[in-house]
């Protein structure tokens, strides 16, 4: 059964828009979209059903264009990928230079571009990161990290193979990644729940709303005690794996909670794995999102913003973990280290440095959150939380009774799209993540559109 579509796919007349950064000059969605959507829907599974109904023809820096003359300010970075800007000229040049060789694929054989990229990656990452495993997708990196942790734990004791994660965290869509998330419906369909994966409840800020002195460290200890009662031997923990924030709402952990988790992991000789696939490479105003907590993990899972455009992911960590004898030669993938992806990633990392995009993300993040907090204050009856850091924000909406409003995110995104702004919507939130290269003026204009879209729906709700 196909998922019910909330946003209309039928072309409709909308107001014309023409500014320095936006153009809307046709019906939205366009007739072209309807034609192509029907073609794709006939042959492909439901991947496109949840996306905003526009046809991506080209994208440059912080703007997305269709073939009918429309232009949007992009607050999505596709899906948190284009940190250094869409179609970055340096990235395109690097890819073209690699194509000229010609060499499109090399499996795991040695290439010059692979060597250059790996050297740059390790030099740009924290000192504890000495080696990398390359893959194509983030979920592959997570699977690798799980196997690394379990092999490392097993080398200490054969029963030290348990993994601790958090309910609801998104680590990918492969079976191992789904085990970490622990969604009951998914586990029921899979017919299996890994008995060696234990899941903590996520420490949501609204769990203790208005309690400024809540002891989050004790909360972690209490939750671990519950897992112990469920059969978890602390000595058997190979590793903890966490996203530095829960993705759907850009919800960061309380710092005291994460510090308690880190101390616990060290005490029980368990690895700390951080899934930086969404948060890495400047997205949150620091090179990696875990740096907001002042902790030292053992492994990092990387993806999305790593290459800035093409499929590439990685796990990085210390030699003692990455070079375990029992896994030598087993951690690889058909397209890992693809020369075109490596060329793109190398140029992307160089652009992050050359343009000081990490520090710019932090500065632009202050502009973003000053404005978002003002919007929340103005529409406090609709917006329950504004969360995130840097150029990553999550906006959560509420009903009059305070419960989570699941319809407003899609409605607001549809209205904004009709006015030239692209946003990410989930069933529970709106997420904002523009390219780190976005000018202040374009960021401000996009926020104007967002506020106007919220205002229009607030008026509609009041009238109804």
Steps between C-alpha positions, in 0.01 A plus 500: 500500500639840403539765764232766495629815331439816704637758256300554181653374177257686277626821333342811646531871440714677761618861535791599278829556685807683370781599738878485491495144635157356404284465190155342473348554155284192434239285663636305797540206464575548130333288231851364428518369855170316468615332179838391638353396834254268329782351293717437806207377708423240233845343523643584842402424857371778725829687552373820339162510673613692807703765316386847406343499149760683295729382220866555579667602174811668642633630829771754571634610835184565710241498220302230319361550148241318291482504119200735497668810639431453872772545763492411868716592798610162631471435872551123453849448351314214322512291817776671703760420233593823317687665788749666264224607262322330213717431195802653663733609214806348668318170540383499139854573379641217713242256362567611139875462550447148631271414207769604253729216609255313434426296814147453630549203731789328675345276771757490784810526286750777561436835329674832540176685574408252775837554666470879484145501633575266793803706603292820495213339691721373781691828528173699526344281767578468874836355605352171616390434141790320336337274241181472295273246333320631193148411384222640282216575742465607860317187603797293376728705723277429799502127424879514484522683833282236666722223366817683604368547853391139530827364363690725737285389795524134401881529498475585871233246593277287278184633668594867466287561189199699625418840348303776673308757293202733546141438401394706201847595382549474125815315395389376158265252340697175491403230748780572746419871499131424554593286800662806656189715451271233641173610343245238616312490167820450301625229737165324470527500120860381512394228741816543702655723762873462556532372860840665520366851436365690801320831460479795736209746490605830344527783758258745340502854645123492551536200730589748773358826365564800728726300736826690459680298768416153375786252553560361151801296612282318749239450227761318290602283793136420575433400138807277496379334821177413321697339217694300759172364636415398141813285488780732389833416663696825495826311443351357179450841333721533193386851422249782519388651169323836495407776263626827653141619462180321413457572134128560450493806723868602537464404867833510682568301816542676834877542540502344848328191359763452230786555743349234728474264202862564405620436857295181518644374170856562620432334835370185332752500214236554232551695179318827437383524137361827367283495189601831337343420165251786522683732737856494374708744294383830642125450504461592870761775517783262591685257278317215675188522711649291784738788571213690662519252790873507571534122470748267328336217303677193365337474157326747268255407225510752214294562186279761332714814539818293462496520120256789464329331205591143404448168685773452759508412869765399749581373847808653660676417824825392662735238358437261789135471401522543124789252458368207701662187349174304486328754273787572262367504144135453600380860529438610144230567244468481120514877455707597803776738406342569160744736322230746395358515854848537649577788263177671598565446872857628486387821328213532747731478803734755345206736442386466861846619605554763232167672562507459880155344477501350849545837668254658256244238598535604864462870415206450266346270759469793738304691236284195435410433863449865593238512229345161573470576870325823410257311277432250776427781744259658252320170431539329837153351466623300196873440558603291798877476446780647291802270527842453347837670458691671220319470169286213620161573651189303585161666552234301685134599486218440746122482517296715738515222761881497480527171311728465198344637183584263213320683219645850523858415386386377160251785459762763579754339269245494217415868549870593516574299186234695312687818599850382408639332813589132542479345848526148637184373665455189710178374651600684817710802408648741249876482462720780372847428361610736223841469334765656724580734211162678510533881517349675802254683276372176345473339844296797621277492193435130544403560861264775386325242280487250785347754737246610242403138439447445872305824526267403215421165657448663840242727339331206329483309828353798680235550232408131509 
